């Protein structure tokens, strides 16, 4: 059982992060519009929401594939939000890695697996000689469930699940403190998804790796995450532990996501009534909301009137024994 000390300084602190893309002189897309979150060493933070909510943009801004429009980001005590020094940039590249959604598109088809996995070691000079480099690559391949023979093959010779394992090996080879998994399992079959997620959990138990797990599959997020953040239209509308989000959702958007999860039991599936959330019909303006804290780990973005209304709805659900999920 992993132990997470929430009294320590978070590994990643994000404050009012904004990522805007200017389309033309008259229009700017606010992909991420002022989110704040903390991720602690050794935990898995699940970031969920529908397509277009800003999840992937958030991950890419954190790892600095995009230059943030504004906001503050502190990673392991170093400010990574503005212009970074060469030393900070090298520290970031070595200690923060990303697992991408499409394993085939993110792997160079012209390079052998050994070359792909070794890239992080080569760039950061984390080896003494070629023998040590080769040993580290083989050890990592075996750790993610591949074999020594796979090192000389090309990505096209592997299945989707095996390619994702190569992507995980490439991300973990530098022993990073934070791994951002951007929809890392969505392109895989369900049985392969379970294998990859179990592999990630095993590696976390072994190495103490911290994950930002970006996904839209709430059932898988429930399985792997310690805490969950719910994003909608560039705003973080609710955050809490996995238990708090699934047993006591407050924001109607969170409720709508949970109500859409299908049940394996056909009897319960017939009784399931999806909750429809329409931000405009409800008159919700995220820019007017503020954090309302329910516990040390659970808060919701709302105005005072919205908070009171949604809390009353949640209390009615409890009284009537209605379960969202």
C-alpha positions in Angstrom: 0.0 0.0 0.0 1.5 3.3 -1.1 1.9 6.1 1.4 1.4 9.7 0.2 2.3 12.5 2.6 -0.1 15.4 1.8 1.6 17.5 4.5 4.7 17.9 2.4 5.2 20.3 -0.4 3.5 19.1 -3.6 5.8 17.7 -6.4 3.8 19.9 -8.9 2.0 23.1 -8.0 0.0 24.9 -10.6 -1.7 28.2 -10.0 -4.1 30.0 -12.4 -2.6 28.3 -15.5 -4.0 29.7 -18.8 -3.3 28.4 -22.3 -4.9 30.5 -25.0 -4.5 30.1 -28.7 -5.0 33.0 -31.0 -6.9 31.9 -34.1 -7.2 35.3 -35.8 -7.4 39.0 -34.8 -10.9 38.6 -33.5 -11.0 35.1 -32.0 -8.9 33.4 -29.3 -9.5 29.9 -28.1 -9.2 29.6 -24.3 -8.2 25.9 -24.1 -7.2 26.2 -20.4 -8.6 29.2 -18.6 -7.2 29.6 -15.1 -6.8 26.2 -13.4 -5.0 25.5 -10.1 -4.0 22.0 -8.8 -1.4 20.2 -6.8 0.1 16.8 -7.3 2.0 15.1 -4.6 5.0 12.7 -4.8 3.9 9.0 -5.4 0.2 9.7 -6.2 -1.9 9.3 -9.3 -3.9 12.3 -10.2 -6.7 11.6 -12.7 -7.8 14.4 -15.0 -11.1 13.7 -16.7 -13.6 15.4 -19.0 -15.1 15.2 -22.4 -13.2 15.8 -25.6 -12.3 19.5 -25.9 -12.3 20.2 -22.2 -8.6 21.1 -22.1 -7.2 17.9 -20.5 -4.4 17.2 -23.1 -3.6 20.9 -23.4 -3.1 21.1 -19.7 -0.6 18.1 -19.8 1.3 19.6 -22.8 1.5 23.0 -21.1 2.9 21.4 -17.9 5.6 19.6 -19.8 6.3 22.7 -21.8 5.4 21.4 -25.2 3.3 24.6 -25.2 4.4 27.9 -23.7 1.8 28.8 -21.1 0.0 32.1 -21.7 0.1 32.9 -18.0 0.1 31.3 -14.6 2.6 29.8 -12.2 4.0 26.2 -12.3 6.5 24.9 -9.8 7.9 21.4 -10.3 10.0 19.9 -7.5 10.8 23.4 -6.2 11.7 24.9 -9.6 9.7 27.5 -11.4 8.9 26.1 -14.9 6.3 28.6 -15.9 8.4 31.3 -17.6 11.6 31.3 -19.5 13.8 28.6 -18.0 17.5 28.4 -17.7 19.4 25.6 -19.4 19.9 23.8 -16.1 16.1 24.0 -15.3 15.2 22.8 -18.8 17.5 19.8 -18.6 16.1 19.0 -15.1 12.6 19.2 -16.5 13.4 17.0 -19.5 15.0 14.3 -17.3 12.4 14.3 -14.5 9.1 14.8 -16.4 8.1 12.5 -19.2 5.0 11.9 -21.3 3.2 8.8 -22.6 1.2 9.8 -25.7 -2.2 8.6 -26.8 -1.2 7.0 -30.2 1.8 4.8 -29.6 2.4 4.3 -33.4 2.4 8.1 -34.1 4.8 8.8 -31.2 7.4 6.2 -32.1 9.9 6.8 -34.9 9.2 4.0 -37.4 12.7 4.2 -38.8 14.4 3.5 -35.4 14.8 0.2 -33.6 13.2 -0.2 -30.2 16.6 -0.1 -28.5 17.3 3.3 -30.1 13.9 4.6 -29.2 14.1 3.6 -25.5 17.7 4.7 -25.1 17.0 8.2 -26.4 16.4 9.7 -22.9 19.7 8.2 -21.6 21.6 9.5 -24.6 20.2 13.1 -24.4 20.8 13.4 -20.7 24.1 11.4 -20.7 22.9 9.0 -18.0 25.3 6.2 -18.9 29.0 5.5 -18.6 29.6 3.3 -21.7 27.7 1.4 -24.4 27.6 -1.7 -22.3 25.8 0.1 -19.5 23.5 1.8 -22.0 22.5 -1.5 -23.5 22.0 -3.1 -20.0 19.7 -0.3 -18.9 17.6 -0.5 -22.1 17.2 -4.3 -21.8 16.3 -4.1 -18.1 13.7 -1.5 -18.9 12.2 -3.5 -21.7 11.9 -6.6 -19.4 10.4 -4.5 -16.7 7.5 -3.5 -19.0 6.9 -7.0 -20.2 9.0 -7.1 -23.4 12.1 -9.3 -24.0 15.7 -8.8 -25.1 14.8 -10.0 -28.7 12.4 -7.1 -29.1 15.2 -4.6 -28.9 16.3 -5.1 -32.5 12.8 -4.8 -34.0 10.9 -1.8 -35.4 7.6 -0.4 -34.1 5.6 -1.7 -37.0 6.4 -5.2 -36.0 4.5 -4.9 -32.7 0.8 -4.8 -31.6 -0.8 -1.7 -30.2 -0.4 -2.9 -26.6 3.3 -3.7 -27.2 3.9 -0.3 -28.8 2.4 1.4 -25.7 4.7 -0.7 -23.5 7.6 0.7 -25.6 6.3 4.2 -25.0 6.1 3.5 -21.3 9.7 2.1 -21.4 10.9 5.2 -23.2 9.2 7.5 -20.6 10.5 5.6 -17.6 14.1 5.0 -18.7 15.4 8.3 -17.1 13.6 7.4 -13.8 11.4 10.6 -13.9 9.6 12.0 -10.9 6.4 12.7 -12.9 4.9 10.9 -15.9 2.0 12.5 -17.8 -0.1 9.8 -19.4 -2.2 11.5 -22.1 -5.0 9.2 -23.0 -2.4 6.5 -22.9 -4.9 3.6 -23.0 -7.8 4.9 -25.1 -6.5 3.5 -28.4 -6.1 0.0 -26.9 -8.5 -2.9 -26.6 -10.2 -3.2 -23.2 -8.2 -6.3 -22.1 -4.9 -4.6 -23.2 -6.0 -1.5 -21.3 -6.1 -3.4 -18.1 -2.7 -4.9 -18.7 -1.1 -1.5 -19.3 -2.8 0.1 -16.3 -1.7 -2.8 -14.0 1.8 -2.4 -15.4 1.8 1.4 -14.6 0.6 0.6 -11.0 3.3 -2.0 -10.5 6.0 0.4 -11.7 4.6 3.0 -9.4 4.8 0.7 -6.4 8.3 -0.3 -7.4 9.8 3.1 -8.2 7.5 5.6 -6.5 6.6 7.3 -9.8 4.0 10.1 -9.8 1.3 10.1 -12.6 -0.9 12.7 -14.1 -3.4 10.3 -15.7 -5.4 12.1 -18.4 -8.5 10.1 -19.6 -12.2 10.2 -20.4 -12.9 6.7 -19.2 -14.1 7.3 -15.6 -14.2 3.6 -14.7 -10.5 3.2 -15.5 -9.7 6.5 -13.7 -11.4 5.2 -10.6 -9.3 2.1 -10.7 -5.9 3.9 -10.9 -6.3 7.3 -9.3 -5.9 8.6 -5.8 -7.5 11.9 -6.6 -9.5 13.1 -9.5 -10.0 16.5 -11.2 -12.9 17.2 -13.5 -12.4 19.6 -16.4 -15.0 21.3 -18.6 -14.4 24.0 -21.2 -10.9 24.8 -19.8 -12.0 25.0 -16.1 -11.3 22.6 -13.3 -14.9 22.4 -11.9 -14.4 19.8 -9.2 -11.5 18.1 -7.4 -11.5 15.4 -4.8 -10.3 11.9 -3.8 -11.6 9.1 -5.9 -14.1 8.2 -3.2 -15.3 11.7 -2.8 -15.9 12.2 -6.5 -17.8 8.9 -6.9 -19.8 8.9 -3.7 -20.5 12.6 -3.3 -20.3 14.5 -6.6 -21.5 18.1 -6.3 -21.0 19.8 -9.6 -23.8 18.8 -12.1 -21.2 18.2 -14.8 -19.4 15.7 -12.6 -22.8 14.1 -11.9 -23.5 13.9 -15.7 -20.2 12.1 -16.3 -20.8 9.6 -13.6 -24.3 8.9 -14.7 -23.1 8.0 -18.2 -20.9 5.2 -17.0 -22.5 1.9 -18.2 -23.1 -0.9 -15.6 -22.0 -4.5 -16.2 -25.2 -5.7 -14.5 -27.9 -5.6 -17.1 -30.6 -5.0 -14.5 -28.9 -1.9 -13.2 -28.1 -0.8 -16.7 -31.8 -0.8 -17.6 -32.5 1.4 -14.5 -29.7 3.9 -15.3 -30.9 7.3 -16.1 -28.2 9.6 -17.6 -28.1 13.1 -16.3 -27.9 15.8 -19.0 -25.9 18.9 -18.1 -26.2 22.0 -20.2 -24.0 24.8 -19.0 -25.9 27.6 -20.9 -29.4 26.4 -19.9 -28.4 26.3 -16.3 -26.8 29.8 -16.6 -23.4 28.7 -15.3 -20.5 31.1 -15.8 -17.3 29.5 -14.7 -15.4 32.8 -14.7 -17.7 34.0 -11.9 -17.3 30.9 -9.7 -14.8 30.5 -6.9 -13.5 27.5 -4.9 -16.0 26.2 -2.4 -14.1 23.8 0.0 -16.0 20.7 1.3 -12.9 19.0 2.8 -9.1 19.2 2.7 -9.2 17.4 -0.6 -12.6 18.2 -2.1 -13.7 21.5 -3.7 -16.1 22.6 -6.3 -16.0 25.7 -8.6 -19.3 27.6 -8.2 -20.9 30.9 -7.2 -22.4 31.1 -3.7 -25.9 30.6 -5.2 -24.9 27.6 -7.4 -23.0 26.0 -4.4 -26.1 26.2 -2.2 -28.3 24.8 -4.9 -26.0 21.9 -5.8 -25.5 21.0 -2.2 -29.2 20.8 -1.7 -29.5 18.5 -4.7 -26.7 16.3 -3.3 -28.5 16.2 0.1 -31.7 15.2 -1.5 -29.9 12.3 -3.4 -28.5 11.1 0.0 -31.9 11.2 1.7 -33.6 9.3 -1.1 -30.8 6.8 -1.5 -30.2 7.8 -5.1 -26.8 6.8 -6.4 -25.3 8.6 -9.3 -22.9 5.7 -10.1 
